[in-house]
Amino acid sequence: MKEKLLTSDISTDGKEVENNSLPKTENNSDSQNDFPENQPENPTETESSDEAATETAPKSKRLPIFIVGGVLLAAAIAGTIYWLYARQFESTDDAFIEGNVVQVSPKVSAYVAKVLVRENQPVHKGDLLVELDTKDLEARLEAAKAQLRAAQAQRGQAQAGVDLTRKTTTAGQSQAQSNVETARNNVEQTQLAAGAKQSQIRQA
């Protein structure tokens, strides 16, 4: 609906003139003719579309909020899982540490029967690491014991021979000493006999 507000002033000469200094609230018919597509054909349809757009706008605004909330919830769950489980495992980025290599070897050669430690398990001096198969070792031990018994028997025989030799030597020494004493007595008796004969010769 078009309206045209005009104000009239009475000039000094009594004529009525138009005063266009006040704002005019009129729609130019030419502009309406220039843009006919801007004018809705049915005002009822325009109002319905506006109401539908008004109802759809809050729904479209809620969708990003739900997406952001879902992302934050997923991040919170992932962080909780990492804090509970993943933090228990250590991870390195091509790290190197200085270590000492220790040569471990048995004093005897034998097959390994059982390993008592796990890989990368800390051990201390004196800890039992492996068990060896003792079948061959037991056979060697029995053979060594037999050799020891034979050596002890030989030692006993040698000791008996030494004792016999000592006794024989002692007896020989006693006999020799007795023979020496007998010879000495014989010498003395011979000397006495010789002295007696010399006395008889002088008396004759």
Secondary structure, 3 states (H helix, E strand, C coil): CCCCCCEEEECCCCCEEEECCCCCCCCCHHHHHHCHHHCCCCHHHHHHHHHHHHHHHHHHHHHHHHHHHHHHHHHHHHHHHHHHCHHHCCCCCCCCCCCCCCCCCCCCCCCEEEECCCCCCCCCCCCCCEEECCHHHHHHHHHHHHHHHHHHHHHHHHHHHHHHHHHHHHHHHHHHHHHHHHHHHHHHHHHHHHHHHHHHHHHC
